[in-house]
Each structure stands twice: as structure tokens, then as C-alpha cells.
Amino acid sequence: MPGETARASHRDVAVREFVRERLDRAPGTRVDVPVTLLLGARGSGKTVLLDHLAHWARRVPVAHLDLELRGRRSSRVLEVLAEVAFGLNAQKQGIPRVDFPSFGLLLIAVGLRVDAADRERAVHQMREGLAEGTGSPGFQRFLEETLDSVANALAVPSWVSAALRLLPTWERGWGRLRTRLRLNRLREGAGSRSTADFLVGLHRHYNEHGTDRERQQAEQVLFDAFLADLRLAYTSRGGNRRRTTRCAVFLDNVDGPLGSAFLEGLLEARERTGLPDPLLVVATARARPDALARREEQGRPIGGYLASWPQPRQFAPVRVGGLAVGLLRDLDRDEVTRRAEDALPPPGPGVGAAVVLPPVEDSERWLGWLAQELTGGHSAGTAAVLDALGRYAPDTPWEERLRSLFEPPGTLAEDLLARLLPGGLAPELADALMRASAAVDLGQAAAAEGFVGHPGTALRSAFTDFSSDVLRTQYVGAGTGGPDAVAGEARGLGPLHPLLRFLLLRSLARERTPGGDWDAAHGALAARARSRPGEEWLVAYHQLAAGDLESAAAWLYASMREGGARAWCADLCRIRRAPVRTPGGAFVGAPRAMYDAMVRPVLRSHAVREEREKAVVRLLAASWISAEPRDDPATDRVGDPYRNPLCDPFAQLYPDISAQFLNLHGLVDDPRDQFVFLQKAEQYRRKPWW
């Protein structure tokens, strides 16, 4: 059985259990197992998960390859297939070795240095070598002479000699007979006169004399032989009885040209025969591979693959042809908290006096909440934030750690941005994304005239291309998906991932170029919203983000007369999620001091006179800069995933917010409104990490 590993997230364990169910095999069964394709954004934990699975399955025949790395080395599809065969051929304790006699012989034929310029001579060379079988002195001499001749030829693949170990059963007459029968079937399918003629043709097609189409035909033959050998290994009398697991292949980054070509070759080989094989393939991709795009329904939103998570701990990928496709979700609060527990020193007498712990009860849950709010559960982002917080000197106060976490000259923000954004991003597009982070979603940014380039320009096209791919914007909904998981796709361009937006906003807060700074971005977006009916709340949102608390509070106060308290609280939630202009995310001073500095000049204004209006000003200011409470489904699910807990990380302003809701409770006379404000006051009596 597969080996045990260190504890993983519930998400990764759910994927592993899905793989386990398909890896186990009952003797005599022949079940179709589709290729499992895990889609995930940059830094979503695909590689870590695949490493975990490969280590866990190390006791069964297994191959584990990074196809992006091999693509950079200019590897070919056949070399990848050969490497997979070599991995599965390795001896495993208590399990019969998986031999590949047909595939190994074809692999040798493709790589051998025969006289390809003279076809008749080449056929004669190959026929002489094959005449008596690999156990004969003639064939051994043929191989030795040929391999000696190619050993010094740089153009010959290194796997030619290694392929000999894929032929261990040839010396036994029965193994030789079965291999010859399979080669005959392959030869007849190719229309060749003899096996030797077929092998020489295969060699010519794959090497310098073949066209791209002929090379693909040669690869098809080798894929067919590879799968045929696997089926035979599991249907022989001894193999069927002793093999209780399938072979496992883990392929990382199949979205590149090499990975997509390999995946397509494997799927086509399976489709040609229609026969099940004992191969379990798990592949990852950070973009939709061509092999998937060719098989999925037209117009299928990629976010729809979040349906593969009907429950947080249940993975059920969506079937698309010969693929089972799932989208890796972000980590949930419990999973992040488990990581936070490992980042803090264990409580008890072993903790030295110089070690400063967070100034809250249940510090593990607090740190898990903080990291999840900051990163939205992004796997690599969560690990980076927890690691950075743990690198401070043990006696560093946590307020100081949080204030400097994303501040220059530290590189955490830069490193995370480089991890989340694709490499080679054009500077103009990077600037456009930075400006677009001021918008609630990318659709709003694209609709503002000239904000991210004018229609028809190269910049606008690049922005639209980036924004319409949720594997690059990285936000596809939180947790299990649910009804709001693809809301962004339903209405057009959705929001950025909370962590990506947080980081881009930090860059925007430091930007001082004309037309590209914080105030200019929010001013342009407010002007666009002002011209559209029904978006008055959005005007107030951008006014608040630009620091105009008085104007935002005035609109919020006026809207109180137009509807009930529940709708008003939803408007408050929309507006209070406006970003705060802080280059590092946190205030330099204490939250209460910043709150007083904001509120004092507004309350002294002659425009603010009524007690209820003053309560609105205080409530909006405090809830804006404080951390978001635990969601109230009736008022807080407004489609904006952005969070910044760093301005008030210990929820010091929660008593003030609760007091203002109680104040409003006493200033209204409708019992239904009073009840709503009482509920909201209770909501802020609970710390958000409880």
C-alpha cells in the first residue's frame, strides 16, 4: 500500500482519497479510469499536492515528471513516454516488475543508428538483428555493435541503451511470441510488409527524414505499444493475481506545448482502442490545456469546475471525455488555522520569557484568521505570510510585525506579486492591473473610459484577455464554490483574488505618477459610477477610499430614509469594504488614534448636526478601518471578497461599532429596524476569529 506522509490540508487529503479509490484494484477487474486533471492558479499548491501524492504512492509502480521543466530542455513527447515507462518499470517490493517488451523494442528501433538513407539496407540490418530474437548471439551482437556506434553520437537519445531493461522477458520463448504478435498487429495497422520494414519506417518517421505528421504517427504507434504492454502485464495469470494496484503517473504542468501534446497523445491512444488500461494519471495545469479545450462543451466557464467540490472535504471532478477535471479551491479557515498552529511556538513552560505571543486569547485561531483574511486561503500566499511573520526576532511585538510585514524595503509583497502574476507581463499591462485594483471588480475597471486602455488598443485587448481567465485573476469563489462561486463569470469580468488585489493596492498606494496614483484612480471610477443610475453606493465607496469620509457618510445617512435597516446594513457592508490607503496595509499609529483623527473633523462640520447622522459617521469610520466581522448572510454577502485586517488586527474598535449599532437601535422607531440593529450590535460583540 502507499506510504504515509506528513499531515496535509483537508483539500489535499480529499484529492488523495479520490486517487486512492482509483489506485486500488481488485484482481480480474478492468475499469475505465479517466485522466484526473487538476486546474489551479499560480501558487495554488498544485506542485506541492502532486509531490505529496507521488511520495504517498511510492510503493507502487509510479512515475513523476514536471513537463514544464522538460519542455525547457526541448524534450520530445517520446522522451516523456520513455521516462514514464522507465519509472513504472522500476522494481517494487512484493510487486511483479512491469515489463514493456513491445514498447522497449520500438523505442530501440526509433533510436538505433541504422542506415536510414538506404531503406533496403536498413531493412536488411533490422531483419538480421530480429531474425533470431534478442536472446540469440546474432541479435545481442547487433545491439552491442549498434549501441557502441551510437554511444559517441550526440544526436542519439540517451534512452536507447536504457530501453534494453524494458525487454527482460524476451529471452523466454513465450514472451518473445507475445511481443511478436503485438508487433505484427501494429505492423498490419501501418500497412508494412514485414516487422523489419515497419521498424525502419518508424525510425525514419520519427527522426530527421520524417515530417511533423509522420513524427506524430510514430508517436501514436509507441503510445499504442505502451498501453498494450501495460494491459498484458495485468491480464497475465500471475500479474492479474498479484497486482492489487494500478500504475500511477503524476504529471506536473501539462498546459505547456510538451505537456499538452503528451496528454493529447495518451487520450487519443485510449480513444483508438476503447479498452480500459491499468494506468492512473493525475496531471496539473495552471491554464486550460488544448486536450481539455478540444473535449469540453463550447462556452463552458472554467469556474464551473468548482462543482468538483460539493463539500469542503469531498472531491468529485467533472467528467469531460477521457478527463476528470477539478479546480483546486483555496484553503478554508480551518486549513489555514492548522498551518498557523505550526507557525507559533507551542504554549506552556517551554516558551521562553523573551518570546512574544499575539496579545489575544487563542492565538492560533487569531493567526489563522488573520492569514486567511489577508490571503483568501491562497496556498503559497498563506505559507509566505506565516513564514515571514515567524522570521521576526522572538521578542518583536506583533503590532510591529504587522506594520512592517508588507512595507519596503521588505520583499514579501514583491515576491508574492511575482508568484501570482505570470512571468514576462508587459509593463503597460502591469500598470493597468495596478489601477484596476481600485475597482470592485475588473468589469468596472474595463467600463471606465480609458482607465485600462481604449477599446481596440493592444493594452485593452491584453487586459481583457488577462481578466477573462480566472486562472490568472485567480478568484473563482471561496470555500466549496456554492452559488456565488462563478458570479464574476456570470456578470462578465469578475474580481481579482483578494490577495492579488491587496498586493496591487499596496503598489497603487505608493504610486505617485500623474494619473496613476490612488486618488486619480478612485476619482475616475467614482465619476463613471456617478453617471450610472443605481450605482450611487459605488460613488460613496470610492469617495471613502479616497479619504472623503464626510461625503460617503452623507450618502449613507440619506439612504437610511429610503429603505429598511436590513437593506441599509447591506449598503454599509458594500461601502465599508473600500480599501484604505496604506502602503503596507497597516496604520503607523494605533487604530483608535486613527479613528479619532478621521471622525473629529467631520463631527465638527456644520453639515453634521443630527445625532443619528453622527452615529452613521462614527459607525462608517470604525467599521471601515476595522476587520470584517463574521458574515451575516442577510447583509454581508455582497460579492466583494476584498479584506484587509491589518488596520485593526486585534478588533480593538469592535466595542465602538457595537455601541453605535445600539445607538441607532435607540434612534429608530420601527420594531423591525430595531431588531436588525440589535443583531448587528451582537455580531460585533464576537471577535472575528472566534
For each residue, the residues with C-beta under 8 A, 3 or more apart:
1: 59 245
2: 20 23 56 57 58 59 60
3: 55 56 57 58 59
4: 56
5: 8 52 55 56
6:
7: 338
8: 5 12 13 16 49 52
9: 12 13 45 331 335 338 339 379
10: 13 14 312 313 332 334 335
11: 14 15 45 312 313 315 328 329 331 332 335
12: 8 9 15 16 45 48 49 52
13: 8 9 10 16 17 313
14: 10 11 17 18 312 313 314 315
15: 11 12 18 19 38 49 53 315 326
16: 8 12 13 19 20 52 53 56
17: 13 14 20 21 315
18: 14 15 21 22 36 315 316 317
19: 15 16 22 23 36 53 57 248 280 282
20: 2 16 17 23 24
21: 17 18 24
22: 18 19 33 36 246 280
23: 2 19 20 57 60 245 246 248 280
24: 20 21 244 245 246
25: 29 234 243 244 245 246 278
26: 29 244
27: 240 241 243 244
28: 240
29: 25 26
30: 275 276
31: 276
32: 276
33: 22 246 276 279 280
34: 319 321 322 323 324
35: 263 266 267 281 282 283 322 323 324
36: 18 19 22 280 281 282 283 317 323 324 326
37: 254 283 284 285 289 292 317 323 324 325 326
38: 15 46 49 50 282 283 284 285 326 327 328
39: 284 285 286 288 302 305 325 326 327 328 471
40: 44 45 46 284 285 286 327 328 471
41: 44 286 420 470 471 472 474 497
42: 286 380 419 420 421 422 472 474
43: 378 379 380 381 419 420
44: 40 41 286 328 330 378 379 380 474
45: 9 11 12 40 48 49 328 379 380
46: 38 40 49 50 252 284 285 286 328
47: 50 51 66 252 253 284
48: 12 45 51 52 379
49: 8 12 15 38 45 46 52 53 284 328
50: 38 46 47 53 54 64 250 252 282 284
51: 47 48 54 55 64
52: 5 8 12 16 48 49 55 56
53: 15 16 19 49 50 56 57 248 250 282
54: 50 51 57 58 62 64 248 250
55: 3 5 51 52 58
56: 2 3 4 5 16 52 53
57: 2 3 19 23 53 54 60 62 248 250
58: 2 3 54 55 62
59: 1 2 3 92 93
60: 2 23 57 92 95 245 246 247 248
61: 87 88 89 90 92 95 98 245 247 248
62: 54 57 58 87 88 247 248 249 250
63: 83 84 85 86 87 88 247 248 249 250
64: 50 51 54 87 249 250 252
65: 70 80 83 84 87 249 250 251 252
66: 47 69 70 252 253
67: 70 71 80 251 252 253 254 256 258 259 262
68: 71 72 252 253 256 258 259
69: 66 72 73 253
70: 65 66 67 73 75 79 80 83 258
71: 67 68 74 75 256 257 258 259
72: 68 69
73: 69 70
74: 71
75: 70 71 79 80 258
76: 79 80 258
77: 80 81 219 258 261 262 265
78: 81 82 107 110 206 218 219 222
79: 70 75 76 82 83 157 159
80: 65 67 70 75 76 77 83 84 258 262
81: 77 78 84 85 219 222 223 226 262 265
82: 78 79 85 86 107 157 159 162 163
83: 63 65 70 79 80 86 87 159
84: 63 65 80 81 87 88 226 249
85: 63 81 82 88 89 100 103 104 107 166 226
86: 63 82 83 89 90 159 162 165 166
87: 61 62 63 64 65 83 84 90 249
88: 61 62 63 84 85 98 100 230 247 249
89: 61 85 86 97 98 99 100 165 166
90: 61 86 87 97
91: 97
92: 59 60 61 95 97
93: 59
94:
95: 60 61 92 242 243 245
96: 233 238 239 242 243
97: 89 90 91 92 168
98: 61 88 89 229 230 233 247
99: 89 104 166 167 168 169 175 229 233
100: 85 88 89 103 104 166 167 225 226 229 230
101: 104 105 166 167 169 170 175 178 179 229
102: 105 106 179 182 183 186 225 228 229
103: 85 100 106 107 166 222 225 226 228 229
104: 85 99 100 101 107 108 163 164 165 166 167
105: 101 102 108 109 134 167 170 179 183 199
106: 102 103 109 110 183 186 199 202 221 222 225
107: 78 82 85 103 104 110 111 159 160 163 166 222
108: 104 105 111 112 143 160 163 164
109: 105 106 112 126 199 200 202 203
110: 78 106 107 202 203 206 207 218 222
111: 107 108 150 156 157 159 160 163
112: 108 109 126 146 150 160 203
113: 146 149 150 153 156
114: 122 125 126 146 200 203
115: 118 121 122 125
116: 119 122 200 203 204 207 208 209
117:
118: 115 121 122
119: 116 122 123 200 204
120: 123 124
121: 115 118 124 125
122: 114 115 116 118 119 125 126 200 203 204
123: 119 120 126 127 194 196 197 200
124: 120 121 127 128 196
125: 114 115 121 122 128 129 142
126: 109 112 114 122 123 129 130 196 199 200
127: 123 124 130 131 194 196
128: 124 125 131 138 142
129: 125 126 138 139 142 143 146
130: 126 127 133 139 195 196 199
131: 127 128 136 138 139
132: 135 136 137 138 139
133: 130 136 139 170 171 176
134: 105 139 140 143 167 170 171 176
135: 132 139 140 170 171 176
136: 131 132 133 139 140
137: 132 140 141
138: 128 129 131 132 141 142
139: 129 130 131 132 133 134 135 136 142 143
140: 134 135 136 137 143 144
141: 137 138 144 145
142: 125 128 129 138 139 145 146
143: 108 129 134 139 140 146 147 164
144: 140 141 147 148
145: 141 142 148 149
146: 112 113 114 129 142 143 149 150
147: 143 144 150 151 160 161
148: 144 145 151
149: 113 145 146 152 153
150: 111 112 113 146 147 153 156 160
151: 147 148 161
152: 149
153: 113 149 150 156
154:
155:
156: 111 113 150 153 160
157: 79 82 111 160
158: 161 162
159: 79 82 83 86 107 111 162 163
160: 107 108 111 112 147 150 156 157 163
161: 147 151 158 164
162: 82 86 158 159 165
163: 82 104 107 108 111 159 160 166 167
164: 104 108 143 161 167
165: 86 89 104 162 168
166: 85 86 89 99 100 101 103 104 107 163
167: 99 100 101 104 105 134 163 164 170
168: 97 99 165 171
169: 99 101 172 174 175 176 179
170: 101 105 133 134 135 167 175 176 179
171: 133 134 135 168 175 176
172: 169 175 176
173: 176 177
174: 169 177 178
175: 99 101 169 170 171 172 178 179
176: 133 134 135 169 170 171 172 173 179 180
177: 173 174 180 181
178: 101 174 175 181 182 232
179: 101 102 105 169 170 175 176 182 183
180: 176 177 183 184 195
181: 177 178 184 185
182: 102 178 179 185 186 225 228 229 232
183: 102 105 106 179 180 186 187 195 198
184: 180 181 187 188 195
185: 181 182 188 189
186: 102 106 182 183 189 190 198 221 224 225
187: 183 184 190 192 194 195 197 198
188: 184 185 191 192
189: 185 186
190: 186 187 198 201 202 221
191: 188
192: 187 188 195 197 198 201
193: 197
194: 123 127 187 197 198
195: 130 180 183 184 187 192 198 199
196: 123 124 126 127 130 199 200
197: 123 187 192 193 194 200 201
198: 183 186 187 190 192 194 195 201 202
199: 105 106 109 126 130 195 196 202 203
200: 109 114 116 119 122 123 126 196 197 203 204
201: 190 192 197 198 204 205
202: 106 109 110 190 198 199 205 206 218 221
203: 109 110 112 114 116 122 199 200 206 207
204: 116 119 122 200 201 207 209 210 214
205: 201 202 209 210 214 215 217 218
206: 78 110 202 203 210 214 215 218 219
207: 110 116 203 204 210
208: 116
209: 116 204 205
210: 204 205 206 207 214 215 218
211: 214 215
212: 215 216
213: 216 217
214: 204 205 206 210 211 217 218
215: 205 206 210 211 212 218 219
216: 212 213 219 220 265
217: 205 213 214 220 221
218: 78 110 202 205 206 210 214 215 221 222
219: 77 78 81 206 215 216 222 223 265
220: 216 217 223 224 265 268 269 272
221: 106 186 190 202 217 218 224 225
222: 78 81 103 106 107 110 218 219 225 226
223: 81 219 220 226 227 265 266 268 269
224: 186 220 221 227 228 269 272 273
225: 100 102 103 106 182 186 221 222 228 229
226: 81 84 85 100 103 222 223 229 230 269
227: 223 224 230 231 269 270 273 275 277 279
228: 102 103 182 224 225 231 232
229: 98 99 100 101 102 103 182 225 226 232 233
230: 88 98 100 226 227 233 234 247 277 278 279
231: 227 228 234 235 275 277 278
232: 178 182 228 229 235 236 239
233: 96 98 99 229 230 236 239 243 278
234: 25 230 231 239 240 243 278
235: 231 232 239 240
236: 232 233 239 240
237: 240 241
238: 96 241 242
239: 96 232 233 234 235 236 242 243
240: 27 28 234 235 236 237 243
241: 27 237 238
242: 95 96 238 239
243: 25 27 95 96 233 234 239 240 278
244: 24 25 26 27
245: 1 23 24 25 60 61 95 248
246: 22 23 24 25 33 60 278 279 280
247: 60 61 62 63 88 98 230 278 279 280
248: 19 23 53 54 57 60 61 62 63 245 280 281 282
249: 62 63 64 65 84 87 88 279 280 281 282
250: 50 53 54 57 62 63 64 65 281 282 283
251: 65 67 254 259 262 263 281 282 283 284
252: 46 47 50 64 65 66 67 68 283 284
253: 47 66 67 68 69 256 259 284 285 286
254: 37 67 251 259 260 262 263 283 284 285 289 291
255: 259 260 285 286 287 288 289
256: 67 68 71 253 259 260
257: 71 260 261
258: 67 68 70 71 75 76 77 80 261 262
259: 67 68 71 251 253 254 255 256 262 263 283 285 289
260: 254 255 256 257 263 264 289 290 291
261: 77 257 258 264 265
262: 67 77 80 81 251 254 258 259 265 266
263: 35 251 254 259 260 266 267 283 289 291
264: 260 261 267 268 290 291 294
265: 77 81 216 219 220 223 261 262 268 269
266: 35 223 262 263 269 270 281
267: 35 263 264 270 271 291 295 321 322 323
268: 220 223 264 265 271 272
269: 220 223 224 226 227 265 266 272 273
270: 227 266 267 273 274 275 277 322
271: 267 268 274 322
272: 220 224 268 269
273: 224 227 269 270
274: 270 271
275: 30 227 231 270
276: 30 31 32 33
277: 227 230 231 270
278: 25 230 231 233 234 243 246 247
279: 33 227 230 246 247 249
280: 19 22 23 33 36 246 247 248 249
281: 35 36 248 249 250 251 266
282: 19 35 36 38 50 53 248 249 250 251
283: 35 36 37 38 250 251 252 254 259 263
284: 37 38 39 40 46 47 49 50 251 252 253 254
285: 37 38 39 40 46 253 254 255 259 288 289 292
286: 39 40 41 42 44 46 253 255 471
287: 255 469 471
288: 39 255 285 292 293 302 471
289: 37 254 255 259 260 263 285 292 293
290: 260 264 293 294
291: 254 260 263 264 267 294 295 323
292: 37 285 288 289 295 296 320 323 325
293: 288 289 290 296
294: 264 290 291
295: 267 291 292 320 321 322 323
296: 292 293 300 320 321 325
297: 300
298:
299:
300: 296 297 304
301: 304 470 486 489
302: 39 288 305 327 469 470 471 476
303: 306 327 470 476 477 485 486 488 489
304: 300 301 307 318 486
305: 39 302 308 317 318 325 326 327
306: 303 309 327 329 476 477 480 481 485 486
307: 304 310 318 481
308: 305 315 316 317 318 325 326 327
309: 306 312 314 315 316 326 327 329 480 481
310: 307 314 316 480
311: 314 480
312: 10 11 14 309 329 332 479 480
313: 10 11 13 14
314: 14 309 310 311
315: 11 14 15 17 18 308 309 326
316: 18 308 309 310 326
317: 18 36 37 305 308 324 325 326
318: 304 305 307 308 324 325 326
319: 34 323 324 325
320: 292 295 296 323 324 325
321: 34 267 295 296
322: 34 35 267 270 271 295
323: 34 35 36 37 267 291 292 295 319 320
324: 34 35 36 37 317 318 319 320
325: 37 39 292 296 305 308 317 318 319 320
326: 15 36 37 38 39 305 308 309 315 316 317 318
327: 38 39 40 302 303 305 306 308 309 476
328: 11 38 39 40 44 45 46 49
329: 11 306 309 312 332 377 476 478 479 480 481
330: 44 376 377 378 379 478 479
331: 9 11 335 336 339 372 377 378 379 382
332: 10 11 312 329 335 336 372 377 478 479
333: 336 337 368 369 372 377
334: 10 337 338 368
335: 9 10 11 331 332 338 339 377
336: 331 332 333 339 340 368 371 372 375 377 382
337: 333 334 340 341 364 365 367 368 369 372
338: 7 9 334 335 341 342 368
339: 9 331 335 336 342 343 368 371 382 383 386
340: 336 337 343 344 364 365 367 368 371 386
341: 337 338 344 364 368
342: 338 339
343: 339 340 367 386 387 389 390
344: 340 341 357 363 364 367 390
345: 350 351 355 357 394
346: 350 351
347: 351 357
348: 351
349:
350: 345 346
351: 345 346 347 348 355 357
352: 355 394
353:
354: 394 395
355: 345 351 352 394 395
356: 394 395 396 397 398
357: 344 345 347 351 363 398
358: 363 366 367 398 650
359: 398 650
360: 363 366 650 687 689
361:
362: 365 366 689 690
363: 344 357 358 360 366 367
364: 337 340 341 344 367 368
365: 337 340 362 368 369 689 690
366: 358 360 362 363 369 370 650 689
367: 337 340 343 344 358 363 364 370 371 386 389
368: 333 334 336 337 338 339 340 341 364 365 371 372 689
369: 333 337 365 366 372 373 645 688 689
370: 366 367 373 374 645 649 689
371: 336 339 340 367 368 374 375 382 385 386
372: 331 332 333 336 337 368 369 375 376 377 382
373: 369 370 376 627 628 643 644 645 688
374: 370 371 381 385 498 499 502 585 643 644 645 646
375: 336 371 372 378 381 382 385 498 499
376: 330 372 373 381 475 478 497 498 499 641 643
377: 329 330 331 332 333 335 336 372 382 478
378: 43 44 330 331 375 381 382 420 474 497 499
379: 9 43 44 45 48 330 331 382 383
380: 42 43 44 45 383 384 416 419
381: 43 374 375 376 378 384 385 416 419 420 499
382: 331 336 339 371 372 375 377 378 379 385 386
383: 339 379 380 386 387
384: 380 381 387 388 412 415 416 419
385: 371 374 375 381 382 388 389 405 412
386: 339 340 343 367 371 382 383 389 390
387: 343 383 384 390 391
388: 384 385 391 405 410 412
389: 343 367 385 386 392 401 405
390: 343 344 386 387
391: 387 388
392: 389 396 400 401
393: 396
394: 345 352 354 355 356
395: 354 355 356
396: 356 392 393 400 401
397: 356 400 401
398: 356 357 358 359 401 402 649
399: 402 403 649
400: 392 396 397 403 404
401: 389 392 396 397 398 404 405
402: 398 399 405 586 646 649
403: 399 400 407 584 586 587 588 646
404: 400 401 407 410 584
405: 385 388 389 401 402 410 412 584 585 586 646
406: 410 412 413 503 506 583 584 585 586 646
407: 403 404 410 583 584
408: 510 583
409:
410: 388 404 405 406 407 413
411: 414 415
412: 384 385 388 405 406 415 416
413: 406 410 416 417 503 506 507
414: 411 417 418
415: 384 411 412 418 419
416: 380 381 384 412 413 419 420 499 503
417: 413 414 420 421 500 503 504 507
418: 414 415 421 423
419: 42 43 380 381 384 415 416
420: 41 42 43 378 381 416 417 474 497 499 500 503
421: 42 417 418 425 430 433 500
422: 42 425 472
423: 418
424:
425: 421 422 429 430
426: 429 430 462
427: 430 431
428: 431 432 453 459 462
429: 425 426 432 433 459 462 463 466
430: 421 425 426 427 433 434
431: 427 428 434 435 516
432: 428 429 435 436 452 453 459 462 463
433: 421 429 430 436 437 463 466 496 504
434: 430 431 437 504 507 508 511 516
435: 431 432 438 445 451 452 508 516 521
436: 432 433 439 442 445 446 451 452 463 467 496 504
437: 433 434 496 500 501 504 505 508
438: 435 445 505 508 518 521 522 525 542 545 579
439: 436 442 444 445 448 525
440: 444 495 538 541 640
441: 444 445 488 493 494 495 496
442: 436 439 445 446 467 473 493 494 495 496
443: 446 447 488 491 492 493 494
444: 439 440 441 447 448 525 528 529 538
445: 435 436 438 439 441 442 448 451 452 493 525
446: 436 442 443 451 452 460 463 464 467 493
447: 443 444 528
448: 439 444 445 451 452 524 525 527 528
449: 454 528
450: 453 454
451: 435 436 445 446 448 521 524 525 528
452: 432 435 436 445 446 448 459 460 463
453: 428 432 450 457 458 459 460 462 463
454: 449 450 457 460
455: 460
456: 460 461
457: 453 454 460 461
458: 453 461 462
459: 428 429 432 452 453 462 463
460: 446 452 453 454 455 456 457 463 464
461: 456 457 458 464 465
462: 426 428 429 432 453 458 459 465 466
463: 429 432 433 436 446 452 453 459 460 466 467
464: 446 460 461 467 468 493
465: 461 462 468 469
466: 429 433 462 463 469 472 473
467: 436 442 446 463 464 473 493
468: 464 465 493
469: 287 302 465 466 472 473
470: 41 301 302 303 473 474 475 476 488 489 494
471: 39 40 41 286 287 288 302 474
472: 41 42 422 466 469
473: 442 466 467 469 470 494 495 496 497 500
474: 41 42 44 378 420 470 471 496 497 499 500
475: 376 470 488 494 495 496 497 498 500 641
476: 302 303 306 327 329 470 481 485 486 488
477: 303 306 481 482 484 485 486 487
478: 329 330 332 376 377 485 641
479: 312 329 330 332 482
480: 306 309 310 311 312 329 485
481: 306 307 309 329 476 477 485 486
482: 477 479 485
483: 487
484: 477 487 637 639
485: 303 306 476 477 478 480 481 482
486: 301 303 304 306 476 477 481 489 490
487: 477 483 484 490 491 494 639
488: 303 441 443 470 475 476 491 492 493 494 495
489: 301 303 470 486 492 494
490: 486 487
491: 443 487 488 494
492: 443 488 489
493: 441 442 443 445 446 464 467 468 488
494: 441 442 443 470 473 475 487 488 489 491
495: 440 441 442 473 475 488 501 639 640 641 642
496: 433 436 437 441 442 473 474 475 500 501 504
497: 41 376 378 420 473 474 475 500 501 641
498: 374 375 376 475 501 502 641 642 643
499: 374 375 376 378 381 416 420 474 502 503
500: 417 420 421 437 473 474 475 496 497 503 504
501: 437 495 496 497 498 504 505 642
502: 374 498 499 505 506 585 642 643 644
503: 406 413 416 417 420 499 500 506 507
504: 417 433 434 436 437 496 500 501 507 508
505: 437 438 501 502 508 509 579
506: 406 413 502 503 509 510 582 583 584 585
507: 413 417 434 503 504 510 511
508: 434 435 437 438 504 505 511 516 517 518 521
509: 505 506 518 581 582 583
510: 408 506 507 583
511: 434 507 508 516 517 518
512: 517
513: 516 517
514: 517 520
515: 520
516: 431 434 435 508 511 513 520 521
517: 508 511 512 513 514 520 521
518: 438 508 509 511 521 522 545 546 581
519: 522 523 546
520: 514 515 516 517 523 524
521: 435 438 451 508 516 517 518 524 525
522: 438 518 519 525 526 542 543 545 546
523: 519 520 526 527 542 546
524: 448 451 520 521 527 528
525: 438 439 444 445 448 451 521 522 528 529 538 542
526: 522 523 529 530 538 539 542 543 546
527: 448 523 524 530 531
528: 444 447 448 449 451 524 525 531 532
529: 444 525 526 532 535 536 538 539 541 542
530: 526 527 535 539
531: 527 528
532: 528 529 535
533:
534:
535: 529 530 532 538 539
536: 529 539 540 555 559
537: 540 541 555 559 571 574 575
538: 440 444 525 526 529 535 541 542
539: 526 529 530 535 536 542 543 555
540: 536 537 543 544 551 552 555 556 575
541: 440 529 537 538 544 545 552 574 575 577 578
542: 438 522 523 525 526 529 538 539 545 546 578
543: 522 526 539 540 546 548 551 552 555
544: 540 541 547 548 549 552 575 576 578 620 624
545: 438 518 522 541 542 578 579 580 581
546: 518 519 522 523 526 542 543 581
547: 544 581
548: 543 544 551 552
549: 544 552 553 598 599 602 617 620 621 624
550: 553 554 602 605 607 608 617
551: 540 543 548 554 555
552: 540 541 543 544 548 549 555 556 575 578 620
553: 549 550 556 557 602 608 613 616 617 620 621
554: 550 551 557 558 607
555: 536 537 539 540 543 551 552 558 559
556: 540 552 553 559 560 568 571 572 575 616 620
557: 553 554 560 612 613 616 617
558: 554 555 561 562
559: 536 537 555 556 562 563 568 571
560: 556 557 563 568 612 616
561: 558
562: 558 559
563: 559 560 567 568
564: 567 568 670 672 673 676
565: 568 569 664 668 670 672 673 674 676 677
566: 569 570 634 635 676
567: 563 564 570 571
568: 556 559 560 563 564 565 571 572
569: 565 566 572 573 632 635 676 680
570: 566 567 573 574 635 636 638
571: 537 556 559 567 568 574 575
572: 556 568 569 575 576 619 620 623 635
573: 569 570 576 577 635 636 638
574: 537 541 570 571 577 638 640
575: 537 540 541 544 552 556 571 572 578 620 624
576: 544 572 573 620 623 624
577: 541 573 574 628 638 640 642 643
578: 541 542 544 545 552 575 624
579: 438 505 545 642 644
580: 545 624 625 644 647
581: 509 518 545 546 547
582: 506 509 585 586 587 644 646 647
583: 406 407 408 506 509 510
584: 403 404 405 406 407 506 646
585: 374 405 406 502 506 582 644 646 647
586: 402 403 405 406 582 646 647 649
587: 403 582 590 591 594 625 647
588: 403
589: 593 594
590: 587 593 594 652
591: 587 594 595 625 626 647 648 652 653
592: 595 596 652 653
593: 589 590 596 597
594: 587 589 590 591 597 598 625 647
595: 591 592 598 599 621 622 625 653 656
596: 592 593 599 600
597: 593 594 600
598: 549 594 595 601 602 621 625
599: 549 595 596 602 603 617 618 621
600: 596 597 603 604
601: 598 604 605
602: 549 550 553 598 599 605 608 617 621
603: 599 600 608 614 617 618
604: 600 601
605: 550 601 602 608
606: 609
607: 550 554
608: 550 553 602 603 605 613 614 617
609: 606 613
610: 613 614
611: 614 615 663 667
612: 557 560 615 616 664 667 668
613: 553 557 608 609 610 616 617
614: 603 608 610 611 617 618
615: 611 612 618 619 660 663 664 667
616: 553 556 557 560 612 613 619 620 664
617: 549 550 553 557 599 602 603 608 613 614 620 621
618: 599 603 614 615 621 622 656 660
619: 572 615 616 622 623 657 660 661 664
620: 544 549 552 553 556 572 575 576 616 617 623 624
621: 549 553 595 598 599 602 617 618 624 625
622: 595 618 619 625 626 653 656 657 660
623: 572 576 619 620 626 653 657
624: 544 549 575 576 578 580 620 621
625: 580 587 591 594 595 598 621 622 647 648 653
626: 591 622 623 647 648 651 652 653 654 657
627: 373 643 645 647 648 649 651 688
628: 373 577 631 636 643 645 688
629: 632 636 654 683 684 686 688
630: 683 686 688 690
631: 628 636 637
632: 569 629 635 636 679 680 683
633: 636 637
634: 566
635: 566 569 570 572 573 632 680
636: 570 573 628 629 631 632 633
637: 484 631 633
638: 570 573 574 577
639: 484 487 495
640: 440 495 574 577
641: 376 475 478 495 497 498
642: 495 498 501 502 577 579
643: 373 374 376 498 502 577 627 628
644: 373 374 502 579 580 582 585 647
645: 369 370 373 374 627 628 648 649 688
646: 374 402 403 405 406 582 584 585 586 649
647: 580 582 585 586 587 591 594 625 626 627 644
648: 591 625 626 627 645 651 652 653
649: 370 398 399 402 586 627 645 646
650: 358 359 360 366
651: 626 627 648 654 687 688
652: 590 591 592 626 648
653: 591 592 595 622 623 625 626 648 656 657
654: 626 629 651 657 658 684 685 687
655: 658 659 684
656: 595 618 622 653 659 660
657: 619 622 623 626 653 654 660 661 684
658: 654 655 661 662 681 682 684 685
659: 655 656 662 663 681
660: 615 618 619 622 656 657 663 664
661: 619 657 658 664 665 677 678 680 681 684
662: 658 659 665 666 677 678 681
663: 611 615 659 660 666 667
664: 565 612 615 616 619 660 661 667 668 677
665: 661 662 668 674 677 678 681
666: 662 663
667: 611 612 615 663 664
668: 565 612 664 665 673 674 677
669: 674
670: 564 565 673 674
671: 674 675
672: 564 565 675 676
673: 564 565 668 670 676 677
674: 565 665 668 669 670 671 677 678
675: 671 672 678 679
676: 564 565 566 569 672 673 679 680
677: 565 661 662 664 665 668 673 674 680 681
678: 661 662 665 674 675 681 682
679: 632 675 676 682 683
680: 569 632 635 661 676 677 683 684
681: 658 659 661 662 665 677 678 684 685
682: 658 678 679 685 686
683: 629 630 632 679 680 686
684: 629 654 655 657 658 661 680 681
685: 654 658 681 682
686: 629 630 682 683 690
687: 360 651 654 690
688: 369 373 627 628 629 630 645 651
689: 360 362 365 366 368 369 370
690: 362 365 630 686 687
